[in-house]
Amino acid sequence: MPTSFSPFGFAAGFDAFEALSPVADLPATEPLTRAQTFLEQELSSGGPVQRLVVVELRGGHPPWDLTHEETATLKPADYSGILDPRRGGIVLGALRDRQKKSARRIGDEEWIRLRALHDAALTKQDAALARLITMLKTKGAWNDTLLIVTADVGLGGGPEIPFDPSPPLTEDRLLLPLLVRFPGDALGGKEITLPTSALDVSATILRALGLELPQTAGSDLFARASGVASLAGDVDVAGAGSDYSARLGGWLLRGGAGKPPRLCASDIDPSCINDVLDERPGAGRALWLATFDEAAADARAAAPLGPRVRAEPDPETLAALTVWGDIR
């Protein structure tokens, strides 16, 4: 993902850091292949040293790593639309740009092909992850491994065009897969429906590494899954620009600066069609205050860091952002 390349500051603090551009003629599984090589070398050196490996994959994001022959077998049959594996990100980025100026949409046939490309690309990366797990088992390290697989944004659905760098804060974008395999297969096969956030993932990793959790950290996922933490969980807040979304249990508050928020009971109204703010003002106020507190805490944490420094991407990174569809 080009926005996590060195110009954006993500290279700091790692013993080894590699960024693989989507412009390069490399398979989408290459980050996992290199992570596997790194781990094999580390495990072969012996010793009880803990190792943290972070791999960011394209997932279902274009460009899609599929050959012409593989693409020809996808639904819908005899497709002659605008989406192709290599230029998919550019095409969708251009459509998003036009959508902001007009009512441009992608049709049902494009959505069928998009989801087929998305799933086919994920299948290849899933196989590469399976190879890495096999290596860990061969090296005798699987029993001590904490494996976390998640995503940063959901595919969503129409009418918005997908893969927007600043997507609408709707539940189909914010509800993401989260698979956690604890060492020794603890809690194996257990499904948890409690809401979680990226902060909970961070807290789980910090605790696994024996590091102190900051006050702003979330909850350890093992504790949540074991039933020793709050069943309702904390208020989960998401923000993008002036828009926000806050959720606690089934209550969901969504709004933005300069416009009244909407409150819905998402457990019985998943599409949030019915605004019940007037009927449940207490729930709405509690969620709004939690959102304000979250924003204020973020501002206090950012203040000592000083003003933001604008990233200055090099030509190669700019090319990667274009292929990614981040056209601005």
N, C-alpha and C positions, 0 to 999 in steps of 0.2 A: 504494500500500500504506500504510494509515493509520499503521502503526508506524514509518514513516520521515518522518512529517510534522514540522513545527517543534517541537511539544512534546517530541519525543523527541531533539532536538538535531541533526538532520541538515541544518538550514538553514545552518549555519555554514560560512563559507569560500568560498561560491560567489558569482560575480559576479551570477548570476541564479538564483533558486530559486522553483519553483512547485509547489504540492501541489494535486492535483485530487481532490476527495473522490468516492468511489463513490456518495455520496448525491446529488451534483449530476447534473443531466440532461445529461450529456456522454458522448460515445462513449468506449469504452475505448482508442481510438487517439489521443485528444486529446494525451497527453504527447508522442507522436512528432510530431504535427502542430506543436505549439509548439516542439519541438526543431528541427524543420526550418525554421520561421520564424526562429528565433534564428540558426541556422547560415547561412541565406541572407543575413541582415543582416550577420553577421560577415564572411562571405566577400566580400560586395560592398564592404566597407570597404577591402579590399586589404591588402597587407603579409604578411610571412612569419610571422605570429604563430601559435603553436600553440594549439589549442583543445581542451579536454577537455569532452565532453558525456556526462552520465550520465542515462539514461532508465530508470526503473523502471516496468514495465507490469504489468497484472494477469495477463497470460499466460492460463492456463486457469483462474485462480481466480475464483470467483463474487464479486459478481454478474456474470452473463454478458451481454454487450452483444448481445442478439439480440431481434428483433421476434417478435410472436406468430406471424406467418406463417412466419418462418424456423424457429422452434422446432417448429412443427407438422410440418415435413418430416423431422425427426430420428428416429433409431431410439430405441426400438422403436416401431413403428406403433401408433396408437391408444393412446398412453401416457396413463394417468390417475393416475400416482403423485404423490409429494409434492414433486418437484423442479420449480421453475420458475426462469427466468433471473434475475428481480429479487430473489427471496427465497431463492435457493439457499444463500447463505452463512449466513443466519440459521437455516434449516432444518438444515443440516449441523452448525452450532455447537450447536444444541439437542440434536441426536442424540448428538454427542460427549459433551456434559455428562451425558446419560442413560446413555451407554455406560459411564462410569466408575462408575455405581451399579448397573448391571444388565448383562445380556448383549445389549443392544439392537444390532442389526445392520441394514444396508441390504441389500435383496435383489438378485438378479441383474438384475431389470428396472431398478432404480435405478442399478446400476453401468453398464448399457448406456447409459441416458439421460445419466448423468453424463459418461461419456467422449465421447458425442456433443456435448454442450454444450461441454465442454472443447476439443475439436478445432475446432468451428465458431467459437468465440471466437478461438482462435489464428489461424485462417485470415484473419480481418479484420485482426489486428495484423500478420501477415506481409505483407499487401498494403500496409499503411501504411509498414512498414520498406522495402519495395521502392520506394515513392515517395520516401523520403528518400535512398536510394542513387541513384536517378535524378537527383535534384537535385544531389548531389555530383558526379556525372559531368558534368552540364550546366555546373556551375561550374568544372570542371577540377580538382577537389580529390580525386577518387576515388583517383587513383594514389598519393597521399600519405596515405591514410586507413588507420588501424588500426581495425578493427571487431571487437568482441567481443560475442557473444551467448551468454548462459548463463541459468541459473535458480537459485533458492535452495533449492528442495526438490522432490522428485519426487512424482508423483501417487500412486504406490504402488498397493496393491490391498487387497482384503478380508483379514481381517475388520475391520481398523481403518478408521474413517471418515476420509476424506481431509481435507487442508487444516488439520490440527491445528497450532496455533502451536508446539507442542513435540512433534513426531512421534517415533515410535519410531525408533531409529538402525539401521534395517535397510537393506540395500543398495538395495532398490527405492525408498527415499526419498533415499539419499545419492548414487546414481549419476545424474548429471545431464547434460543436453546441454551441450556447449561447442563453439562454432563460432568460429574465429578467422580473420580475413582480414587478412594482413599487407600493408603497402604494396607496390605493384608486383606484387601477386599472387604474392609469394614463397611457395614451398612449396605453391602452389595445387593443390588436389585430393588432398593427402596426408592419409591417415587415421592417427591416432596412438592406440594403445590403452594408453599409459602412464597410470597414475593421476595425477591432478592435483588441486589444491585452490584455494580462493579466494585463498590466499597467492600461488600461482603467477600468478594473474590480476593481482593487485596489483603483483607484481614486474615483470610484462611491461609494464604501463601506466607504472610509474615509469621503467623503462629507456627506453621510447619517448619520454618527456618529457625525457630527459636528466637525471633526478634520481638522487640517491644512494640506493642500496638499504639499508635498515636491516638489522641482523643477523638480525632475526626474519623477514625477507622470504623468500619461496619462491624458486623457480627461474624464470628467464625461459623462457616457452613456446617462443620461437623457438629457443633453444638446445636445449631438450628435443626439439623436433620435428626439429632438424637432426642429432641424434644425438651432440652434443658434451657432453651432460650424462649423469648416471648413468642407466643403463637401468632399474634397479630403482626409482629415485626415492627420495624420503624417506618416512618413516612418516607416513601421513595419519591424523590424530586428529580425531574429532568428539565433542562433548559436549553433553548436555542435562540440566541438573540434576545428579543423581548418576549418570546413565548415561553410558557411553562406548563408542566403537567405534574400533578402531585397525587399520590395514591396511598391510601391506608386501608388494608383489607379490601372490601368491595367498593369503598368510596373513591371516586376519581374526580378531581378538580382540574380543569384545563382552561387556560386563558392567555392573555397577553396584555402588554402595557396599553392603556388607553381604551380597553374594551372590557365589558363585564365578563367574569368567568362563567363557566358552565359546570354544574355538579351533576353526577349521575351515579347510580348504583350499578357498577360495571358487572357485578356477579349475576344480576338479573337483566341487565340491559347492556350487553357487550358492545353494541355499536354506539352507545351513549346518545340515543335519539332524544330521550326525555330529560329535559333540564329540571332538576328538583331542588335548585338552590333556594327558591322561595319557600319550599316545604321543609327543607332541612338546613336552615341558616347556620345552626350550630356546627354541623359537620363541615360546611363550606368555610366558615370562619376559621375553624381549627386547622384545616388544610392550608388555607391562605397564609395564616401566621407561620405555619411550619415551612412553607415555601419562602416567605420573607426571611425567616431565621437562617435557612440554608443559604440564601443569596448573600445575606450579611456575613455569615461565617466564611464563605468563599472570598468575599471582598477583604475581610480582615487577614485571611491567610495570604492573599496575593499582595497586600500592601507592602510588606517588608521586601518583596522581590523587586520593587521598583517598576518603572514602566516596561511594557512589553517591547521586545526587540523584534522588528519585522524580519521574517525569514527572507533570505535572498537566494532563491533556487538557481542553480547553475543550469546551462542549456539542457543537459541530460535529464535533470529532474523536471524541467519544464516540459520536455518531450514526454516523460513518463506521466505527468499530470494530464497532458492532453489525451494520451491513449486511455487513461483512466476515466476520462469523461469529465474531469474537473475544469470545465471551460469557463473562464471569467474575463 
